[in-house]
Amino acid sequence: MTIPKELYEAAKTDGANSATCFFKITLPMLKPVLTFVMLFSTVMTIGDFNTVYVISKGGPINSTHLLPTLAYQIGLITGNLGRGAATALFIFPVLLVVVYFQLKMAKDKYNW
């Protein structure tokens, strides 16, 4: 699905410049896609394990931990499985709240 060229032609006929076309036509038509990308990026960033673990394994003095790498270190490296599981389960409510507010902002802003 693409943005119809007729919208741009009508805007140019009405005297709109490129910036006006972008902010009044392109951006509103791409809002559903941008919202999906924003949500997917948030979920993937919060749950990212490989990047942090491969690059720094938590970094100097545990300064680059995300919740998944912290849960791995607490649960499997130190052997404290209960605390590791609790840390891993803490990811879900945090992610749920973040996604809820992102969807709420998107719904209010985009009138879905």
N, C-alpha and C positions, 0 to 999 in steps of 0.2 A: 504494500500500500504506500502510495506516495502522496505528497501534498499537491493538489491540483494547480496547474500552471495558471488557470483562469483567475485564481485568487490574486496571484502576483500581478497579472496583467490588469486586473481591475484596480488594484492598489496603485500601480504606476499611472493608470489613466486618471485616477483621483489626485495624483501629485505626490504620492508617497515616495520617499527615498529608500535606499537600501536598509538603513538602520530601522526605519519604521516598519518596513516589510518583515524584517527579522523579528522584531519585538511584538508585532501585532498579528503576524501570520505564522511564521515558522515556529517560533517558540510555543505558542498555544497549541499548535497541531502536534507538536512533539511531546507535550506534557505527559501523556500516558506512558510513552516509551521511557522518558527520562525518569519517571517515578519508579517504574519497574527496575531500571538500571540502578537507581539509588538504593532501593530495597535489597536487591541482590548483592550489591557491593557491600552494604552494611552487614548482611548475614555472612558473607564470605570473609570479610575482614575480622569480625568477631570470632569466627570459628577457625581462623587460619592457624595452622600448626606448623606445616612444613617450612614455610619461609623463615619464621623466627628460629625454629630449631636447627635448621641447616646452617643458617648464617651465624647465629650467635649462641645457641643453646641457652638462652636466657640472659646472655650478656654479662658484662662485668657487674658483679654484686647483684645479680638478678634484676637488672634495671630494664631489660627489654621483654619481660614476660608478658604474654597475653594469657587469658584464663586457660585455654587448652594446654599451653606449655607449662603453666604453673601446676595444673592438675596432674600432668604427666610427671613432673619432677616430684611433687609431694607424694603421689600415689605409688609410682613405680620405682623411681630412683631411690627415695628415702624409705620406701616400704610401708608408708602409712596409708593403707588403702582406703580407710574410712574418710580421712580428710581429703584425699585425692578425689574420691567419688563425690563428696560434698561440694568441692570446688567445681568439678565438672557439671554437676547438677545446677549450680548457681548460674551457669551460662544461659540456660533456658529462660528463666524469668527476666533476666536483664535484656536478653534479645527480644523477648515478647513485648516488654515496655517500649523499647526503642522502635520496633516495627509498628507498634500501635500508634505511637505519636507521629511517626512518619506518614502512615496511612491517613491519620486524622488530619494532619496538615495538608496532605495532598487532596483529600476529599473536600475540605473547606475551601481550598484555593482553586481547585479545578472543577468543582460542582459535578461530581460523578454521581 
